[in-house]
Amino acid sequence: MKEEKVTIKELTGGEVNILNAEKEAVKLTKTGLFICTDGNVDLTIDEAEYHLQKNSLIVYFSYSALHILHHSDNLRGILIGANLEMIQPMLYNISNFNALFAIKQDPHQVITDEQYTSFQQYINLLKFVFKKERDERGKLKNETKRPIIEIINKQTELLSYALMLEVLQCYTHITADKEALTRKDEVLQKFVSQLYRNYRAQHEVGYYAEQQFLTTRYFSTIVKERSGKSPSQWIATALLVDARNLLKNSNMTIKEVSDTLCFPNQSYFGKWFKNLTKLSPLEFRKGKIEQQEEDDEKFTDIVQRGINHILNMG
């Protein structure tokens, strides 16, 4: 069964081993938040300890280590998680990253009743959209109905984005300390920034590792751990996004596209492009449809937005 992009779960203290994190610390696979609506819970995230009670909000990030130390029997709360492919493109739409640094610095906040009501409204809307998607998929027997699923997916993305912005508002009063970012976070952040500025000329992972004075192996391990994708996947996807755009929306010859992206020659570019898309550059230009896994499409969208973000910054 395919993993859901966003999950919403009502938690109660009577559940056994919440998130499988009571016996020992576990690595989180999603980014998300927990709102405590009753009772209390003591937990650690990356070994920092927090005490949550009614109206507590805590945000957690993928690949963080969570350990639940204790919770009351009357614990109640709402747990929302989203995979990286859903969250990261939204982050590129936020011009001020200070709030994100602030969350890393102090993920636990106490919210007002008004803020909780606002969260609940977005959560109810997301639940409604999720139900609508399940109903439509149950009726889906052929591809002619696929557009309605695409519309519902966009609703999910936009509602999740609106909820994220609501969460960020709870952290705007904190003065962000960029030193709160871990070294690994900094490595990923610098890599993505350098990638979007240099991917046409620099195709090798070693180049980006050297920029941060790291071995290629250690650099690759960090990027994979913090983003879920290897550096070579990031580089290939950035090149593919640009190649598709140039083939579709420019008058360049295929050789000129190859030269622009700094491939050794047109033949090498053609083989590389077909290996990723199952189409030759000419077939793609003529409008033939490539076959891609949905997860790959999401990651491609992440990279596309990142490139656009850099271009818009000039």
N, C-alpha and C positions, 0 to 999 in steps of 0.2 A: 504494500500500500504506500502511496506517495505521501511524504511528509507534508503537513499543512504549513503554509507560509506564516500564518499567524494563528496562535492558539489562545483561547481564553478559558480559564478554569476557575471555578469557585472552590476555594479551599476551606476545609474545616479541620479543627484540631483532632477530630476523631480518626482522621485518615492515618494509615500506617506508613511511616517512613516517607514523608513528603519529599517529592523530587528525588527520592533515594539518597538523600543527603544527611540523614540523621546518624547513621552509623559511622560515616567518614566523609571527608570532603570529596565533592565530585566536580568535574569540569562541566560547565554549562555549555550547551550547544547552541543556545539562542541568546539574543539580546532582548531585554524586556523590563517589566516593572511588577512590583507587588504592592498592593494597597491593603493595609490592615484595617479591617472594619470592626473588629472586636477581639478581645483577648490580647495576648502578647506573645512575642517570640524573640529569642536571642539567637543570633547567627553570626557567622563570619563570612566575609567575601575577601578573598585573597589575604586571609589571616587578620584583617581588620574587623573588630567586633562591633556589632550594632544591636541595640535594643529597640524593637518595634512594638508599638501599642496602637490603640484606635487612632485613625487618621494619620498613621505613618505611611510614607511613600518611600520606597527604595528602588533604585534603578540598577540593573545588573547588565554586564556585557558578556558577549560570547567569549568562551575560553577562560572566563574567571572561575576560581575555585570557590564553591559554596559549601558551607558546613552548618547545619542546623543543630545548635547546642541544646536548646530546650524550647518547648512551646506549651502554653496553657491548653487545657482541654476545650476551652471555649473559643479557641482561636478561629477567626473567620477572616477571609480576605479574598481578593481578586488577583489572580496571577495572569499576566499577559506576556506572551513570548513571540518573537518574530525572528526568522532566520536572516542571516547577513544579507542575502540577496534582496530582501524587502527593505531593510533599514538603510543600507549604505547609499542608494541613490537619493534617498530623502536628505541625507546629511549634506550632499552636494548643493542642495537648494537653500541651505542655511548660510547666510553671508557672515554671521558673527559666530565663530566657533567657541567663544569664551564660555558660553553656557555648557558646552560639551566638556570642556576642561574642568569646569566646576563640578559637574556630575562625577567625573572620575575622582575628583578631590574629596567630595563629600556626598556620596550617593543617597544618604538618608535625609529626608525632610519631613516635617510635620505640615500637613495641608489643612486648609480651612474647610468648613462645611460647604461653602460655595464652590471651592475647587473640586471637592469630591463629587458634588452634584454635576458639575461640568464633565468630569471624567466618566461618570455613570451614563450620561447622555450619549457620549461617543461610543462607549462600550455596548450599550443597547443597540445603537445603530449598526455597529460591526456584527453583533450577533444576528441581527435581522438580515444583513447582507450574506453572512455565512449560510444561513438557512436557505435563502433564495438560491445561492450557488448549488447547495446540495440538491435542492428540488430540481433545478435545471439540469444538473448532471444526471439525475435519475431519469429524466425524459430524453436525454441526449442519445440519439441512435445513429445520427450521421453528422457530417461536418457542416451541414447547412445551418445548424443551430449554434455553431461555434461563436459567432459574433456576440450573442447574448452573454456567453461566459467571459469573453474579453471585456465587455462593458462592466460586468460584475467585478472582475479582477481589478479594473481601474477604480471602481468605487471603493474596494477594499484598500487599495494603495492610498487614495486620497483621504479616506477616513483615518487610516493609520498615521498618515502625515500630520493631519490636524490634531490627532491625539498626542503625537510627539511634540508638536509646538506647544500644546497645553502643558505638557510635562516640563518643557524647557522653561516656561514662565515661572515655575516653582523654584528655579535655581538662579534666576537673574540677579538676585540680591547678593549672591556670593561673588567675591573677587577671585577670579580664577587664577590659580598658580600653575603655570604650564609645567613646572617641575614635578607636579603631581602625576604627569604622564610617566608610565614606565619606560624603560629604555627600549623595550620591544615595541611599544606603541609608537615611539619616536621613529624607530627604524621603518616601520610600515608607512607612517605618515610621510617621511622624507622620500621613501621609494616611490610612492604614488605620485607625489608632487614632481619629482624628477622625471618619472616615466612620461607623464603627460606633456612634458616640455622637450623630451629627447627621444621618444620612441622611434621616430622616423630614421634617425641617424644611428641610434644605439640599440641593437637587437640582442645583445649578449647579456646574460644575467651577471656575468663577472664585472661588467662595467659599473652596474648599479651597486654591487657589493663593494667595489673599490672606493666608490664615492663616500662610503661610510666606514672605510677601513676595516671591513669584515671579510672573512673568507667566504667564498661563494657558497659553500655547504652550510655554514652557520647562518648566513644571510637568508638562504632559501628556506631553512627550517623556521626562522622567525616569521617570514612573510606568510608561509603556509599556515603556521600556527595561529597567527593573528587575523588572517583574512579568509582562510579556508581554501585559498587558491595559491598555486606556486608562482614564483616570479615569471617563469616562462609562459604560464597561462595568461598572466597580466599583459606581458609584452605582446604575445601573439594576438590577443583579443584587441589590444589597442591598434595594432597594425591592420587587423581584419576590419575593424570599424571604419578606419580611414580608407582602406582599399575599396570597400563596398561603396562608401560615399563618393569617392572619386570616379568609380566605374559607372555609378548611376547618375550622378549629378554634374559631371564635367564632360568637356569635349576632348579630354586627354586620350591619346592612344594608350593601349595596354602597356606598351613599352615605356611611355611617359609616366604612367602610374607606377610601374616597377621602379623606374629611376627616381621618382619623387620619394618613394618609400625606401630607397637605398638598398634594393635587392641587387645581388651580383649581376643578374641578367634577366631578361623576360622569361626565359624557359624555367629558371629556378622559381621565379615568382608564380608562374602558372601552376607548377607542380605543388608549391606550398599552398596556394589558394584552393586548389582542387582537393588537397588532402584534408582541409578544414571544412569545406562546404559541399564536397562531392560534385561540384560544378567547376568548369573552366571559367576564367574571367570573362570570356566571350559569351558563354552560356548564361552567366549571371547578368551580364549587360543586356542580353536579349530578353530577360525577364523570366527565365526558368526559376522554379522555386526550389530552394535548398531545403534539406531536411535537417532540423536541429532539435536537440533535446530542450525541453522547456527551461531547465536549470541553466543551460548554456545561453539561452536567449536572455534570461534575467541578468546573468553576469555581463553579457554584451551590453545590455542596457545600462548597467552600472558604469561601465567604462565609457560608453558614449556620453553619458551625462558629465562624467569627470572631464573628458576632453572639451566638451562644450563649455564647462565652467571655466577652464583655463583660457579658452579662446575669448570668452566674454570679458575676462579680466584684462585682456590685451597683453 
